């Protein structure tokens, strides 16, 4: 039986009222081997090898068509659409026709947006029998985005680097929100903030004047 978590966010607009929303508590992840085994159960007429081949080929074809600029819809599942962003080592593009080639090289596919079909949502809901699993309160940052940027700039004026955890503690944002906001700052050349390192070693540093 699935569980839901009740979450409350304090005072988003200064009214003193809490906004309530719900999320599902997730358990362990179903890996590829387990998923394939479920699809190829006895009586299904499918072998694990054939299911694995189809799924692997589907992933490759999805990547190919999205790489060509298409969105891909799979009936009963949903629609996949590529998302673009700046390469890790590139700065924000300058709006200038003379730099169009350089700008194109600085852009890459950095994500895939997925929109579930209504059929998939309905099927999931039919399989879902919820019980309450707890509650917690999310604390909204007391600072505006401009004030948070100023706090980050001030922090980097006295520290060589800033981690996501540092920014979250500094501003009162959740780690997820802090990550998204730092990514926006990094893409704005006027923020004075950029990144150093890759993957789990990525940190935020003061942008050098060019």
Biotite code that builds the C-alpha atoms (Angstrom):
import biotite.structure as struc

atoms = struc.array([
    struc.Atom([0.000, 0.000, 0.000], chain_id="A", res_id=1, res_name="UNK", atom_name="CA", element="C"),
    struc.Atom([1.370, 3.405, -0.990], chain_id="A", res_id=2, res_name="UNK", atom_name="CA", element="C"),
    struc.Atom([1.714, 6.233, 1.515], chain_id="A", res_id=3, res_name="UNK", atom_name="CA", element="C"),
    struc.Atom([1.316, 9.973, 1.086], chain_id="A", res_id=4, res_name="UNK", atom_name="CA", element="C"),
    struc.Atom([3.135, 12.762, 2.899], chain_id="A", res_id=5, res_name="UNK", atom_name="CA", element="C"),
    struc.Atom([1.299, 15.953, 3.802], chain_id="A", res_id=6, res_name="UNK", atom_name="CA", element="C"),
    struc.Atom([3.544, 18.990, 3.386], chain_id="A", res_id=7, res_name="UNK", atom_name="CA", element="C"),
    struc.Atom([2.905, 22.529, 4.524], chain_id="A", res_id=8, res_name="UNK", atom_name="CA", element="C"),
    struc.Atom([4.767, 25.622, 3.373], chain_id="A", res_id=9, res_name="UNK", atom_name="CA", element="C"),
    struc.Atom([4.770, 28.599, 5.694], chain_id="A", res_id=10, res_name="UNK", atom_name="CA", element="C"),
    struc.Atom([3.623, 32.086, 4.750], chain_id="A", res_id=11, res_name="UNK", atom_name="CA", element="C"),
    struc.Atom([4.381, 32.369, 1.023], chain_id="A", res_id=12, res_name="UNK", atom_name="CA", element="C"),
    struc.Atom([2.808, 35.810, 0.561], chain_id="A", res_id=13, res_name="UNK", atom_name="CA", element="C"),
    struc.Atom([2.969, 37.372, 3.997], chain_id="A", res_id=14, res_name="UNK", atom_name="CA", element="C"),
    struc.Atom([-0.635, 36.446, 4.796], chain_id="A", res_id=15, res_name="UNK", atom_name="CA", element="C"),
    struc.Atom([0.341, 34.040, 7.553], chain_id="A", res_id=16, res_name="UNK", atom_name="CA", element="C"),
    struc.Atom([-1.509, 31.210, 5.800], chain_id="A", res_id=17, res_name="UNK", atom_name="CA", element="C"),
    struc.Atom([0.056, 27.867, 5.031], chain_id="A", res_id=18, res_name="UNK", atom_name="CA", element="C"),
    struc.Atom([-0.130, 26.228, 1.640], chain_id="A", res_id=19, res_name="UNK", atom_name="CA", element="C"),
    struc.Atom([-0.776, 22.487, 1.836], chain_id="A", res_id=20, res_name="UNK", atom_name="CA", element="C"),
    struc.Atom([0.124, 19.928, -0.794], chain_id="A", res_id=21, res_name="UNK", atom_name="CA", element="C"),
    struc.Atom([0.786, 16.193, -0.923], chain_id="A", res_id=22, res_name="UNK", atom_name="CA", element="C"),
    struc.Atom([3.466, 13.915, -2.315], chain_id="A", res_id=23, res_name="UNK", atom_name="CA", element="C"),
    struc.Atom([3.743, 10.165, -2.522], chain_id="A", res_id=24, res_name="UNK", atom_name="CA", element="C"),
    struc.Atom([6.289, 8.431, -0.338], chain_id="A", res_id=25, res_name="UNK", atom_name="CA", element="C"),
    struc.Atom([8.440, 6.345, -2.648], chain_id="A", res_id=26, res_name="UNK", atom_name="CA", element="C"),
    struc.Atom([10.159, 3.106, -1.757], chain_id="A", res_id=27, res_name="UNK", atom_name="CA", element="C"),
    struc.Atom([13.069, 1.383, -3.433], chain_id="A", res_id=28, res_name="UNK", atom_name="CA", element="C"),
    struc.Atom([13.568, 1.831, -7.158], chain_id="A", res_id=29, res_name="UNK", atom_name="CA", element="C"),
    struc.Atom([12.553, -0.943, -9.555], chain_id="A", res_id=30, res_name="UNK", atom_name="CA", element="C"),
    struc.Atom([15.626, -1.642, -11.664], chain_id="A", res_id=31, res_name="UNK", atom_name="CA", element="C"),
    struc.Atom([15.765, -2.738, -15.281], chain_id="A", res_id=32, res_name="UNK", atom_name="CA", element="C"),
    struc.Atom([16.236, -6.440, -14.499], chain_id="A", res_id=33, res_name="UNK", atom_name="CA", element="C"),
    struc.Atom([13.205, -6.519, -12.193], chain_id="A", res_id=34, res_name="UNK", atom_name="CA", element="C"),
    struc.Atom([11.041, -4.585, -14.660], chain_id="A", res_id=35, res_name="UNK", atom_name="CA", element="C"),
    struc.Atom([11.970, -6.872, -17.555], chain_id="A", res_id=36, res_name="UNK", atom_name="CA", element="C"),
    struc.Atom([11.281, -9.925, -15.403], chain_id="A", res_id=37, res_name="UNK", atom_name="CA", element="C"),
    struc.Atom([7.781, -8.623, -14.634], chain_id="A", res_id=38, res_name="UNK", atom_name="CA", element="C"),
    struc.Atom([7.013, -8.052, -18.329], chain_id="A", res_id=39, res_name="UNK", atom_name="CA", element="C"),
    struc.Atom([8.256, -11.532, -19.290], chain_id="A", res_id=40, res_name="UNK", atom_name="CA", element="C"),
    struc.Atom([6.274, -13.489, -16.726], chain_id="A", res_id=41, res_name="UNK", atom_name="CA", element="C"),
    struc.Atom([5.226, -17.060, -17.665], chain_id="A", res_id=42, res_name="UNK", atom_name="CA", element="C"),
    struc.Atom([2.237, -16.978, -19.983], chain_id="A", res_id=43, res_name="UNK", atom_name="CA", element="C"),
    struc.Atom([3.073, -13.563, -21.433], chain_id="A", res_id=44, res_name="UNK", atom_name="CA", element="C"),
    struc.Atom([4.604, -15.090, -24.559], chain_id="A", res_id=45, res_name="UNK", atom_name="CA", element="C"),
    struc.Atom([7.658, -12.866, -24.091], chain_id="A", res_id=46, res_name="UNK", atom_name="CA", element="C"),
    struc.Atom([11.222, -13.764, -23.222], chain_id="A", res_id=47, res_name="UNK", atom_name="CA", element="C"),
    struc.Atom([13.407, -11.553, -21.054], chain_id="A", res_id=48, res_name="UNK", atom_name="CA", element="C"),
    struc.Atom([15.847, -11.230, -23.942], chain_id="A", res_id=49, res_name="UNK", atom_name="CA", element="C"),
    struc.Atom([13.210, -9.977, -26.387], chain_id="A", res_id=50, res_name="UNK", atom_name="CA", element="C"),
    struc.Atom([11.795, -7.503, -23.848], chain_id="A", res_id=51, res_name="UNK", atom_name="CA", element="C"),
    struc.Atom([15.273, -6.172, -23.060], chain_id="A", res_id=52, res_name="UNK", atom_name="CA", element="C"),
    struc.Atom([16.017, -5.811, -26.773], chain_id="A", res_id=53, res_name="UNK", atom_name="CA", element="C"),
    struc.Atom([12.812, -3.830, -27.406], chain_id="A", res_id=54, res_name="UNK", atom_name="CA", element="C"),
    struc.Atom([13.356, -1.518, -24.434], chain_id="A", res_id=55, res_name="UNK", atom_name="CA", element="C"),
    struc.Atom([16.996, -0.851, -25.337], chain_id="A", res_id=56, res_name="UNK", atom_name="CA", element="C"),
    struc.Atom([16.082, -0.178, -28.973], chain_id="A", res_id=57, res_name="UNK", atom_name="CA", element="C"),
    struc.Atom([13.247, 2.122, -27.861], chain_id="A", res_id=58, res_name="UNK", atom_name="CA", element="C"),
    struc.Atom([15.666, 4.189, -25.777], chain_id="A", res_id=59, res_name="UNK", atom_name="CA", element="C"),
    struc.Atom([18.040, 4.506, -28.743], chain_id="A", res_id=60, res_name="UNK", atom_name="CA", element="C"),
    struc.Atom([15.226, 5.509, -31.131], chain_id="A", res_id=61, res_name="UNK", atom_name="CA", element="C"),
    struc.Atom([13.876, 8.045, -28.629], chain_id="A", res_id=62, res_name="UNK", atom_name="CA", element="C"),
    struc.Atom([17.325, 9.617, -28.415], chain_id="A", res_id=63, res_name="UNK", atom_name="CA", element="C"),
    struc.Atom([17.679, 9.668, -32.214], chain_id="A", res_id=64, res_name="UNK", atom_name="CA", element="C"),
    struc.Atom([14.360, 11.359, -32.977], chain_id="A", res_id=65, res_name="UNK", atom_name="CA", element="C"),
    struc.Atom([14.609, 13.857, -30.121], chain_id="A", res_id=66, res_name="UNK", atom_name="CA", element="C"),
    struc.Atom([18.150, 14.650, -31.293], chain_id="A", res_id=67, res_name="UNK", atom_name="CA", element="C"),
    struc.Atom([16.647, 15.512, -34.690], chain_id="A", res_id=68, res_name="UNK", atom_name="CA", element="C"),
    struc.Atom([14.215, 17.972, -33.114], chain_id="A", res_id=69, res_name="UNK", atom_name="CA", element="C"),
    struc.Atom([11.115, 15.779, -32.769], chain_id="A", res_id=70, res_name="UNK", atom_name="CA", element="C"),
    struc.Atom([8.873, 15.158, -29.812], chain_id="A", res_id=71, res_name="UNK", atom_name="CA", element="C"),
    struc.Atom([7.900, 11.511, -29.412], chain_id="A", res_id=72, res_name="UNK", atom_name="CA", element="C"),
    struc.Atom([4.514, 10.320, -28.142], chain_id="A", res_id=73, res_name="UNK", atom_name="CA", element="C"),
    struc.Atom([3.993, 6.740, -27.000], chain_id="A", res_id=74, res_name="UNK", atom_name="CA", element="C"),
    struc.Atom([0.305, 5.964, -26.612], chain_id="A", res_id=75, res_name="UNK", atom_name="CA", element="C"),
    struc.Atom([-0.593, 5.054, -23.062], chain_id="A", res_id=76, res_name="UNK", atom_name="CA", element="C"),
    struc.Atom([2.722, 6.370, -21.741], chain_id="A", res_id=77, res_name="UNK", atom_name="CA", element="C"),
    struc.Atom([3.273, 10.003, -22.664], chain_id="A", res_id=78, res_name="UNK", atom_name="CA", element="C"),
    struc.Atom([5.275, 12.506, -24.687], chain_id="A", res_id=79, res_name="UNK", atom_name="CA", element="C"),
    struc.Atom([9.049, 13.028, -24.603], chain_id="A", res_id=80, res_name="UNK", atom_name="CA", element="C"),
    struc.Atom([10.573, 16.372, -25.594], chain_id="A", res_id=81, res_name="UNK", atom_name="CA", element="C"),
    struc.Atom([14.256, 17.419, -25.501], chain_id="A", res_id=82, res_name="UNK", atom_name="CA", element="C"),
    struc.Atom([15.333, 20.392, -23.366], chain_id="A", res_id=83, res_name="UNK", atom_name="CA", element="C"),
    struc.Atom([18.269, 22.673, -24.170], chain_id="A", res_id=84, res_name="UNK", atom_name="CA", element="C"),
    struc.Atom([20.770, 24.471, -21.978], chain_id="A", res_id=85, res_name="UNK", atom_name="CA", element="C"),
    struc.Atom([24.288, 25.855, -21.996], chain_id="A", res_id=86, res_name="UNK", atom_name="CA", element="C"),
    struc.Atom([27.268, 23.530, -22.003], chain_id="A", res_id=87, res_name="UNK", atom_name="CA", element="C"),
    struc.Atom([29.002, 23.239, -18.655], chain_id="A", res_id=88, res_name="UNK", atom_name="CA", element="C"),
    struc.Atom([32.039, 25.268, -19.755], chain_id="A", res_id=89, res_name="UNK", atom_name="CA", element="C"),
    struc.Atom([30.157, 27.975, -21.675], chain_id="A", res_id=90, res_name="UNK", atom_name="CA", element="C"),
    struc.Atom([28.863, 31.360, -20.603], chain_id="A", res_id=91, res_name="UNK", atom_name="CA", element="C"),
    struc.Atom([25.493, 32.872, -21.501], chain_id="A", res_id=92, res_name="UNK", atom_name="CA", element="C"),
    struc.Atom([25.154, 33.666, -25.207], chain_id="A", res_id=93, res_name="UNK", atom_name="CA", element="C"),
    struc.Atom([25.464, 37.182, -26.524], chain_id="A", res_id=94, res_name="UNK", atom_name="CA", element="C"),
    struc.Atom([22.687, 38.304, -28.866], chain_id="A", res_id=95, res_name="UNK", atom_name="CA", element="C"),
    struc.Atom([24.750, 38.986, -31.946], chain_id="A", res_id=96, res_name="UNK", atom_name="CA", element="C"),
    struc.Atom([24.327, 37.451, -35.405], chain_id="A", res_id=97, res_name="UNK", atom_name="CA", element="C"),
    struc.Atom([28.109, 37.406, -35.860], chain_id="A", res_id=98, res_name="UNK", atom_name="CA", element="C"),
    struc.Atom([28.382, 34.992, -32.944], chain_id="A", res_id=99, res_name="UNK", atom_name="CA", element="C"),
    struc.Atom([25.663, 32.557, -34.052], chain_id="A", res_id=100, res_name="UNK", atom_name="CA", element="C"),
    struc.Atom([28.126, 29.734, -34.761], chain_id="A", res_id=101, res_name="UNK", atom_name="CA", element="C"),
    struc.Atom([29.859, 30.137, -31.406], chain_id="A", res_id=102, res_name="UNK", atom_name="CA", element="C"),
    struc.Atom([26.519, 30.302, -29.641], chain_id="A", res_id=103, res_name="UNK", atom_name="CA", element="C"),
    struc.Atom([25.283, 27.120, -31.338], chain_id="A", res_id=104, res_name="UNK", atom_name="CA", element="C"),
    struc.Atom([28.360, 25.281, -30.088], chain_id="A", res_id=105, res_name="UNK", atom_name="CA", element="C"),
    struc.Atom([27.648, 26.433, -26.539], chain_id="A", res_id=106, res_name="UNK", atom_name="CA", element="C"),
    struc.Atom([24.157, 24.890, -26.486], chain_id="A", res_id=107, res_name="UNK", atom_name="CA", element="C"),
    struc.Atom([23.420, 21.228, -25.845], chain_id="A", res_id=108, res_name="UNK", atom_name="CA", element="C"),
    struc.Atom([20.602, 18.887, -24.867], chain_id="A", res_id=109, res_name="UNK", atom_name="CA", element="C"),
    struc.Atom([20.751, 18.847, -21.072], chain_id="A", res_id=110, res_name="UNK", atom_name="CA", element="C"),
    struc.Atom([17.459, 17.163, -20.225], chain_id="A", res_id=111, res_name="UNK", atom_name="CA", element="C"),
    struc.Atom([14.303, 15.487, -21.467], chain_id="A", res_id=112, res_name="UNK", atom_name="CA", element="C"),
    struc.Atom([10.862, 16.737, -20.499], chain_id="A", res_id=113, res_name="UNK", atom_name="CA", element="C"),
    struc.Atom([8.227, 14.053, -20.077], chain_id="A", res_id=114, res_name="UNK", atom_name="CA", element="C"),
    struc.Atom([4.487, 14.638, -19.981], chain_id="A", res_id=115, res_name="UNK", atom_name="CA", element="C"),
    struc.Atom([2.527, 11.590, -18.886], chain_id="A", res_id=116, res_name="UNK", atom_name="CA", element="C"),
    struc.Atom([-0.566, 10.635, -20.861], chain_id="A", res_id=117, res_name="UNK", atom_name="CA", element="C"),
    struc.Atom([-3.926, 10.857, -19.120], chain_id="A", res_id=118, res_name="UNK", atom_name="CA", element="C"),
    struc.Atom([-4.334, 7.121, -19.687], chain_id="A", res_id=119, res_name="UNK", atom_name="CA", element="C"),
    struc.Atom([-1.138, 6.402, -17.730], chain_id="A", res_id=120, res_name="UNK", atom_name="CA", element="C"),
    struc.Atom([-2.287, 8.711, -14.938], chain_id="A", res_id=121, res_name="UNK", atom_name="CA", element="C"),
    struc.Atom([-5.680, 6.996, -14.750], chain_id="A", res_id=122, res_name="UNK", atom_name="CA", element="C"),
    struc.Atom([-4.130, 3.529, -14.726], chain_id="A", res_id=123, res_name="UNK", atom_name="CA", element="C"),
    struc.Atom([-1.693, 4.537, -11.982], chain_id="A", res_id=124, res_name="UNK", atom_name="CA", element="C"),
    struc.Atom([-4.533, 5.940, -9.915], chain_id="A", res_id=125, res_name="UNK", atom_name="CA", element="C"),
    struc.Atom([-6.516, 2.697, -10.281], chain_id="A", res_id=126, res_name="UNK", atom_name="CA", element="C"),
    struc.Atom([-3.572, 0.759, -8.852], chain_id="A", res_id=127, res_name="UNK", atom_name="CA", element="C"),
    struc.Atom([-3.090, 3.230, -6.002], chain_id="A", res_id=128, res_name="UNK", atom_name="CA", element="C"),
    struc.Atom([-4.532, 2.640, -2.530], chain_id="A", res_id=129, res_name="UNK", atom_name="CA", element="C"),
    struc.Atom([-3.188, 5.389, -0.270], chain_id="A", res_id=130, res_name="UNK", atom_name="CA", element="C"),
    struc.Atom([-2.726, 5.722, 3.456], chain_id="A", res_id=131, res_name="UNK", atom_name="CA", element="C"),
    struc.Atom([-1.210, 8.625, 5.366], chain_id="A", res_id=132, res_name="UNK", atom_name="CA", element="C"),
    struc.Atom([2.517, 8.347, 5.919], chain_id="A", res_id=133, res_name="UNK", atom_name="CA", element="C"),
    struc.Atom([3.287, 11.518, 7.884], chain_id="A", res_id=134, res_name="UNK", atom_name="CA", element="C"),
    struc.Atom([3.617, 15.256, 7.452], chain_id="A", res_id=135, res_name="UNK", atom_name="CA", element="C"),
    struc.Atom([6.234, 17.984, 7.529], chain_id="A", res_id=136, res_name="UNK", atom_name="CA", element="C"),
    struc.Atom([6.529, 21.756, 7.196], chain_id="A", res_id=137, res_name="UNK", atom_name="CA", element="C"),
    struc.Atom([8.621, 23.387, 4.472], chain_id="A", res_id=138, res_name="UNK", atom_name="CA", element="C"),
    struc.Atom([10.073, 26.741, 5.452], chain_id="A", res_id=139, res_name="UNK", atom_name="CA", element="C"),
    struc.Atom([10.004, 29.416, 2.785], chain_id="A", res_id=140, res_name="UNK", atom_name="CA", element="C"),
    struc.Atom([13.007, 31.717, 2.497], chain_id="A", res_id=141, res_name="UNK", atom_name="CA", element="C"),
    struc.Atom([12.427, 35.080, 4.171], chain_id="A", res_id=142, res_name="UNK", atom_name="CA", element="C"),
    struc.Atom([14.587, 36.749, 1.510], chain_id="A", res_id=143, res_name="UNK", atom_name="CA", element="C"),
    struc.Atom([13.619, 37.843, -1.997], chain_id="A", res_id=144, res_name="UNK", atom_name="CA", element="C"),
    struc.Atom([15.573, 36.426, -4.940], chain_id="A", res_id=145, res_name="UNK", atom_name="CA", element="C"),
    struc.Atom([17.519, 39.683, -5.258], chain_id="A", res_id=146, res_name="UNK", atom_name="CA", element="C"),
    struc.Atom([18.426, 39.540, -1.575], chain_id="A", res_id=147, res_name="UNK", atom_name="CA", element="C"),
    struc.Atom([19.491, 35.900, -1.908], chain_id="A", res_id=148, res_name="UNK", atom_name="CA", element="C"),
    struc.Atom([21.745, 36.796, -4.838], chain_id="A", res_id=149, res_name="UNK", atom_name="CA", element="C"),
    struc.Atom([23.314, 39.544, -2.730], chain_id="A", res_id=150, res_name="UNK", atom_name="CA", element="C"),
    struc.Atom([23.881, 37.047, 0.088], chain_id="A", res_id=151, res_name="UNK", atom_name="CA", element="C"),
    struc.Atom([25.588, 34.649, -2.341], chain_id="A", res_id=152, res_name="UNK", atom_name="CA", element="C"),
    struc.Atom([27.772, 37.419, -3.739], chain_id="A", res_id=153, res_name="UNK", atom_name="CA", element="C"),
    struc.Atom([28.737, 38.500, -0.233], chain_id="A", res_id=154, res_name="UNK", atom_name="CA", element="C"),
    struc.Atom([29.536, 34.918, 0.734], chain_id="A", res_id=155, res_name="UNK", atom_name="CA", element="C"),
    struc.Atom([31.820, 34.480, -2.290], chain_id="A", res_id=156, res_name="UNK", atom_name="CA", element="C"),
    struc.Atom([33.596, 37.723, -1.483], chain_id="A", res_id=157, res_name="UNK", atom_name="CA", element="C"),
    struc.Atom([34.993, 36.064, 1.644], chain_id="A", res_id=158, res_name="UNK", atom_name="CA", element="C"),
    struc.Atom([35.028, 32.371, 0.569], chain_id="A", res_id=159, res_name="UNK", atom_name="CA", element="C"),
    struc.Atom([36.760, 30.739, -2.397], chain_id="A", res_id=160, res_name="UNK", atom_name="CA", element="C"),
    struc.Atom([33.758, 28.543, -3.217], chain_id="A", res_id=161, res_name="UNK", atom_name="CA", element="C"),
    struc.Atom([30.136, 27.915, -2.302], chain_id="A", res_id=162, res_name="UNK", atom_name="CA", element="C"),
    struc.Atom([28.390, 24.529, -2.252], chain_id="A", res_id=163, res_name="UNK", atom_name="CA", element="C"),
    struc.Atom([24.668, 24.035, -2.755], chain_id="A", res_id=164, res_name="UNK", atom_name="CA", element="C"),
    struc.Atom([24.374, 23.115, 0.931], chain_id="A", res_id=165, res_name="UNK", atom_name="CA", element="C"),
    struc.Atom([26.053, 26.414, 1.858], chain_id="A", res_id=166, res_name="UNK", atom_name="CA", element="C"),
    struc.Atom([23.560, 28.401, -0.220], chain_id="A", res_id=167, res_name="UNK", atom_name="CA", element="C"),
    struc.Atom([20.592, 26.444, 1.135], chain_id="A", res_id=168, res_name="UNK", atom_name="CA", element="C"),
    struc.Atom([21.697, 27.149, 4.718], chain_id="A", res_id=169, res_name="UNK", atom_name="CA", element="C"),
    struc.Atom([22.421, 30.785, 3.906], chain_id="A", res_id=170, res_name="UNK", atom_name="CA", element="C"),
    struc.Atom([19.004, 31.482, 2.366], chain_id="A", res_id=171, res_name="UNK", atom_name="CA", element="C"),
    struc.Atom([16.666, 29.006, 4.039], chain_id="A", res_id=172, res_name="UNK", atom_name="CA", element="C"),
    struc.Atom([15.770, 27.352, 0.712], chain_id="A", res_id=173, res_name="UNK", atom_name="CA", element="C"),
    struc.Atom([15.410, 23.616, 0.251], chain_id="A", res_id=174, res_name="UNK", atom_name="CA", element="C"),
    struc.Atom([18.333, 21.928, -1.492], chain_id="A", res_id=175, res_name="UNK", atom_name="CA", element="C"),
    struc.Atom([16.249, 21.367, -4.635], chain_id="A", res_id=176, res_name="UNK", atom_name="CA", element="C"),
    struc.Atom([15.161, 25.005, -4.872], chain_id="A", res_id=177, res_name="UNK", atom_name="CA", element="C"),
    struc.Atom([18.669, 26.212, -4.040], chain_id="A", res_id=178, res_name="UNK", atom_name="CA", element="C"),
    struc.Atom([20.072, 24.077, -6.874], chain_id="A", res_id=179, res_name="UNK", atom_name="CA", element="C"),
    struc.Atom([17.631, 25.500, -9.440], chain_id="A", res_id=180, res_name="UNK", atom_name="CA", element="C"),
    struc.Atom([18.252, 29.063, -8.328], chain_id="A", res_id=181, res_name="UNK", atom_name="CA", element="C"),
    struc.Atom([22.038, 28.743, -8.451], chain_id="A", res_id=182, res_name="UNK", atom_name="CA", element="C"),
    struc.Atom([21.755, 27.332, -11.966], chain_id="A", res_id=183, res_name="UNK", atom_name="CA", element="C"),
    struc.Atom([19.823, 30.446, -13.007], chain_id="A", res_id=184, res_name="UNK", atom_name="CA", element="C"),
    struc.Atom([22.423, 32.702, -11.393], chain_id="A", res_id=185, res_name="UNK", atom_name="CA", element="C"),
    struc.Atom([25.192, 30.836, -13.151], chain_id="A", res_id=186, res_name="UNK", atom_name="CA", element="C"),
    struc.Atom([23.554, 31.445, -16.558], chain_id="A", res_id=187, res_name="UNK", atom_name="CA", element="C"),
    struc.Atom([23.281, 35.185, -15.894], chain_id="A", res_id=188, res_name="UNK", atom_name="CA", element="C"),
    struc.Atom([26.643, 36.894, -16.577], chain_id="A", res_id=189, res_name="UNK", atom_name="CA", element="C"),
    struc.Atom([25.566, 39.847, -14.434], chain_id="A", res_id=190, res_name="UNK", atom_name="CA", element="C"),
    struc.Atom([25.199, 37.697, -11.320], chain_id="A", res_id=191, res_name="UNK", atom_name="CA", element="C"),
    struc.Atom([28.938, 37.451, -10.779], chain_id="A", res_id=192, res_name="UNK", atom_name="CA", element="C"),
    struc.Atom([28.575, 33.724, -10.105], chain_id="A", res_id=193, res_name="UNK", atom_name="CA", element="C"),
    struc.Atom([29.725, 30.759, -12.170], chain_id="A", res_id=194, res_name="UNK", atom_name="CA", element="C"),
    struc.Atom([30.599, 27.098, -11.636], chain_id="A", res_id=195, res_name="UNK", atom_name="CA", element="C"),
    struc.Atom([33.773, 25.130, -11.182], chain_id="A", res_id=196, res_name="UNK", atom_name="CA", element="C"),
    struc.Atom([34.109, 21.366, -11.468], chain_id="A", res_id=197, res_name="UNK", atom_name="CA", element="C"),
    struc.Atom([31.755, 18.734, -12.809], chain_id="A", res_id=198, res_name="UNK", atom_name="CA", element="C"),
    struc.Atom([29.113, 16.345, -11.480], chain_id="A", res_id=199, res_name="UNK", atom_name="CA", element="C"),
    struc.Atom([29.238, 15.786, -7.728], chain_id="A", res_id=200, res_name="UNK", atom_name="CA", element="C"),
    struc.Atom([32.351, 17.969, -7.528], chain_id="A", res_id=201, res_name="UNK", atom_name="CA", element="C"),
    struc.Atom([30.565, 21.011, -8.961], chain_id="A", res_id=202, res_name="UNK", atom_name="CA", element="C"),
    struc.Atom([30.778, 24.139, -6.797], chain_id="A", res_id=203, res_name="UNK", atom_name="CA", element="C"),
    struc.Atom([29.927, 27.798, -7.343], chain_id="A", res_id=204, res_name="UNK", atom_name="CA", element="C"),
    struc.Atom([32.638, 30.445, -7.454], chain_id="A", res_id=205, res_name="UNK", atom_name="CA", element="C"),
    struc.Atom([33.025, 34.144, -8.118], chain_id="A", res_id=206, res_name="UNK", atom_name="CA", element="C"),
    struc.Atom([33.006, 34.922, -11.836], chain_id="A", res_id=207, res_name="UNK", atom_name="CA", element="C"),
    struc.Atom([36.224, 36.462, -13.053], chain_id="A", res_id=208, res_name="UNK", atom_name="CA", element="C"),
    struc.Atom([36.016, 39.716, -14.999], chain_id="A", res_id=209, res_name="UNK", atom_name="CA", element="C"),
    struc.Atom([36.746, 39.106, -18.674], chain_id="A", res_id=210, res_name="UNK", atom_name="CA", element="C"),
])
